[in-house]
């Protein structure tokens, strides 16, 4: 977040992104021989921005929140929102878009704040507005930069059309927006019984927009951008979090770099945008392939060809929405590893088991009561819809945890403290904590080392390892008083031993408390 010169706005058209993402970047990946060798031997390239404690440090990309710094219910409900909700009585339209899949406009409320307005489909009231607001709260608590998104209402009779607001008519010519044009735009939107329209109002982000960030490589006009985006853990791990809330529309256009001024410095802050295609929502929530296949899925096409059409792809199936306000959201067909966003991305393909474990820890930090309160901010009309979404999120969470935790040691929340006998290293086993493994069938083998000492391996069934004074003395004998020591732990479950996790700490007789310096896995 050092000050940088103002970058140019980056363009990223749909076809450019589609061609680059679907063909060019994946072709490069397929021809990357070292990458394949690392995969085959079980040592894929790990994320480059992980700190010594196996976490992602705070940056202009990401801020550690609920996972490491538990948020109160009030903070989770508020999310990124810092002001009060918008007041659209006598608001002014400053921009309008009458073309595309989702027409909309920009409003300036009575306080002078500008908001991008998104309308719900006339056949699916509350669907996209609720999903976007709820997903915004979840992603914010997970650590990402997101806009302030609100559920709001507008009365078209109270809206004023600002000067020089133009639209493009059917001939391709630009002309002034009229009241008839506004009525036409609202005709396809969900209308409430009192004649008002419930909308999703997204507050315009602070700073100057500089286009979406690339999903591969660096932004060359940002001197702060030092880590290729496909090797950032928070972007790799986003695939796991997105699969949980079924946020399948993750194109480059669903991101935005803003040139901001904070604390006397000017730099780019990187945002995620547009979550109206999550939690089962979409403009027409009957397309089953979302989350199951890419928009152009080569494997499914080949299967159809070689089976002479006998294979039925996800793209050929139609879904039945749970309700008009929930859409297609379920858990019975949820496959955490097979889940797919609409367009492939190298940064998601680079996801490692360690990245997935990081994201899973974040997801498991949300309790059911916390999720319920966040889902309630979507202001669903039927309480049964709230119950359903919370239940599905909890079921998908459990399925996801059962898949990704089994690929790693699943040990977390390490803590070291003085004890009467020496020092105690404690930890949590997420598989046991979330009832995915039995405590009585799990054991932990550990070994203590220092530069001049190595203990024998011992096994315990407790999530606490005691290191007595004799072992501590032997570990520092002949070396520096504060020589680093390490404990390597192998988790054993039903005759299967997982790759170890190593905790490095500093201790000396003069030190009041030992300090964990590094956690490494594999």
Secondary structure in CASP SS format (residue, H / E / C, confidence):
PFRMAT SS
TARGET T0000
AUTHOR 0000-0000-0000
METHOD secondary structure of the structure
MODEL  1
X C 1.00
X C 1.00
X C 1.00
X C 1.00
X C 1.00
X C 1.00
X C 1.00
X C 1.00
X C 1.00
X C 1.00
X C 1.00
X C 1.00
X C 1.00
X H 1.00
X H 1.00
X H 1.00
X H 1.00
X H 1.00
X H 1.00
X H 1.00
X H 1.00
X H 1.00
X H 1.00
X H 1.00
X H 1.00
X H 1.00
X H 1.00
X H 1.00
X H 1.00
X H 1.00
X C 1.00
X C 1.00
X H 1.00
X H 1.00
X H 1.00
X H 1.00
X H 1.00
X H 1.00
X H 1.00
X H 1.00
X C 1.00
X C 1.00
X C 1.00
X C 1.00
X C 1.00
X C 1.00
X C 1.00
X C 1.00
X C 1.00
X E 1.00
X C 1.00
X C 1.00
X C 1.00
X C 1.00
X C 1.00
X E 1.00
X C 1.00
X C 1.00
X C 1.00
X C 1.00
X C 1.00
X E 1.00
X C 1.00
X C 1.00
X C 1.00
X C 1.00
X C 1.00
X C 1.00
X C 1.00
X C 1.00
X C 1.00
X C 1.00
X H 1.00
X H 1.00
X H 1.00
X H 1.00
X H 1.00
X H 1.00
X C 1.00
X C 1.00
X C 1.00
X C 1.00
X C 1.00
X C 1.00
X C 1.00
X C 1.00
X C 1.00
X C 1.00
X C 1.00
X C 1.00
X C 1.00
X E 1.00
X E 1.00
X E 1.00
X E 1.00
X E 1.00
X E 1.00
X C 1.00
X C 1.00
X C 1.00
X C 1.00
X C 1.00
X C 1.00
X E 1.00
X E 1.00
X E 1.00
X E 1.00
X E 1.00
X C 1.00
X C 1.00
X C 1.00
X C 1.00
X C 1.00
X E 1.00
X E 1.00
X E 1.00
X E 1.00
X E 1.00
X E 1.00
X C 1.00
X E 1.00
X C 1.00
X C 1.00
X C 1.00
X C 1.00
X C 1.00
X H 1.00
X H 1.00
X H 1.00
X H 1.00
X H 1.00
X H 1.00
X H 1.00
X H 1.00
X H 1.00
X H 1.00
X H 1.00
X H 1.00
X H 1.00
X H 1.00
X H 1.00
X H 1.00
X C 1.00
X E 1.00
X C 1.00
X E 1.00
X C 1.00
X C 1.00
X E 1.00
X E 1.00
X E 1.00
X E 1.00
X E 1.00
X E 1.00
X C 1.00
X H 1.00
X H 1.00
X H 1.00
X C 1.00
X E 1.00
X E 1.00
X C 1.00
X C 1.00
X C 1.00
X C 1.00
X E 1.00
X E 1.00
X E 1.00
X C 1.00
X C 1.00
X C 1.00
X C 1.00
X C 1.00
X E 1.00
X E 1.00
X E 1.00
X C 1.00
X C 1.00
X H 1.00
X H 1.00
X H 1.00
X H 1.00
X H 1.00
X H 1.00
X H 1.00
X H 1.00
X H 1.00
X C 1.00
X E 1.00
X C 1.00
X C 1.00
X C 1.00
X C 1.00
X C 1.00
X C 1.00
X C 1.00
X E 1.00
X E 1.00
X E 1.00
X E 1.00
X E 1.00
X E 1.00
X E 1.00
X C 1.00
X C 1.00
X C 1.00
X C 1.00
X E 1.00
X E 1.00
X C 1.00
X C 1.00
X C 1.00
X C 1.00
X C 1.00
X C 1.00
X C 1.00
X C 1.00
X C 1.00
X C 1.00
X C 1.00
X C 1.00
X C 1.00
X C 1.00
X C 1.00
X C 1.00
X C 1.00
X C 1.00
X C 1.00
X H 1.00
X H 1.00
X H 1.00
X C 1.00
X H 1.00
X H 1.00
X H 1.00
X H 1.00
X C 1.00
X H 1.00
X H 1.00
X H 1.00
X H 1.00
X H 1.00
X H 1.00
X H 1.00
X H 1.00
X C 1.00
X C 1.00
X C 1.00
X C 1.00
X C 1.00
X C 1.00
X H 1.00
X H 1.00
X H 1.00
X E 1.00
X E 1.00
X E 1.00
X E 1.00
X E 1.00
X E 1.00
X E 1.00
X E 1.00
X C 1.00
X C 1.00
X E 1.00
X E 1.00
X E 1.00
X E 1.00
X E 1.00
X E 1.00
X E 1.00
X E 1.00
X C 1.00
X C 1.00
X C 1.00
X C 1.00
X C 1.00
X C 1.00
X C 1.00
X C 1.00
X C 1.00
X C 1.00
X C 1.00
X C 1.00
X C 1.00
X C 1.00
X E 1.00
X C 1.00
X C 1.00
X C 1.00
X E 1.00
X C 1.00
X C 1.00
X C 1.00
X C 1.00
X C 1.00
X C 1.00
X H 1.00
X H 1.00
X H 1.00
X H 1.00
X H 1.00
X H 1.00
X H 1.00
X H 1.00
X H 1.00
X C 1.00
X C 1.00
X C 1.00
X C 1.00
X C 1.00
X C 1.00
X C 1.00
X H 1.00
X H 1.00
X H 1.00
X C 1.00
X E 1.00
X C 1.00
X C 1.00
X C 1.00
X C 1.00
X C 1.00
X C 1.00
X C 1.00
X C 1.00
X C 1.00
X C 1.00
X C 1.00
X C 1.00
X C 1.00
X C 1.00
X C 1.00
X C 1.00
X C 1.00
X C 1.00
X C 1.00
X C 1.00
X C 1.00
X E 1.00
X C 1.00
X C 1.00
X C 1.00
X C 1.00
X C 1.00
X H 1.00
X H 1.00
X H 1.00
X H 1.00
X C 1.00
X C 1.00
X C 1.00
X H 1.00
X H 1.00
X H 1.00
X H 1.00
X H 1.00
X H 1.00
X H 1.00
X H 1.00
X H 1.00
X H 1.00
X H 1.00
X H 1.00
X C 1.00
X C 1.00
X C 1.00
X H 1.00
X H 1.00
X H 1.00
X H 1.00
X H 1.00
X H 1.00
X H 1.00
X H 1.00
X H 1.00
X C 1.00
X C 1.00
X C 1.00
X C 1.00
X C 1.00
X C 1.00
X H 1.00
X H 1.00
X H 1.00
X H 1.00
X H 1.00
X H 1.00
X H 1.00
X H 1.00
X H 1.00
X H 1.00
X H 1.00
X H 1.00
X H 1.00
X H 1.00
X H 1.00
X H 1.00
X H 1.00
X H 1.00
X H 1.00
X H 1.00
X H 1.00
X H 1.00
X H 1.00
X H 1.00
X H 1.00
X C 1.00
X C 1.00
X C 1.00
X E 1.00
X E 1.00
X E 1.00
X E 1.00
X E 1.00
X E 1.00
X E 1.00
X E 1.00
X E 1.00
X C 1.00
X C 1.00
X E 1.00
X E 1.00
X E 1.00
X E 1.00
X E 1.00
X E 1.00
X E 1.00
X E 1.00
X H 1.00
X H 1.00
X H 1.00
X H 1.00
X C 1.00
X C 1.00
X C 1.00
X C 1.00
X C 1.00
X H 1.00
X H 1.00
X H 1.00
X E 1.00
X E 1.00
X E 1.00
X E 1.00
X E 1.00
X E 1.00
X E 1.00
X E 1.00
X E 1.00
X C 1.00
X C 1.00
X E 1.00
X E 1.00
X C 1.00
X C 1.00
X C 1.00
X E 1.00
X E 1.00
X E 1.00
X C 1.00
X C 1.00
X C 1.00
X E 1.00
X E 1.00
X E 1.00
X E 1.00
X E 1.00
X H 1.00
X H 1.00
X H 1.00
X H 1.00
X H 1.00
X H 1.00
X H 1.00
X H 1.00
X C 1.00
X C 1.00
X C 1.00
X C 1.00
X C 1.00
X C 1.00
X C 1.00
X E 1.00
X E 1.00
X E 1.00
X E 1.00
X E 1.00
X E 1.00
X E 1.00
X E 1.00
X E 1.00
X E 1.00
X C 1.00
X C 1.00
X E 1.00
X E 1.00
X C 1.00
X C 1.00
X C 1.00
X E 1.00
X E 1.00
X E 1.00
X E 1.00
X E 1.00
X E 1.00
X C 1.00
X C 1.00
X C 1.00
X C 1.00
X C 1.00
X C 1.00
X C 1.00
X C 1.00
X E 1.00
X E 1.00
X E 1.00
X E 1.00
X E 1.00
X E 1.00
X E 1.00
X C 1.00
END
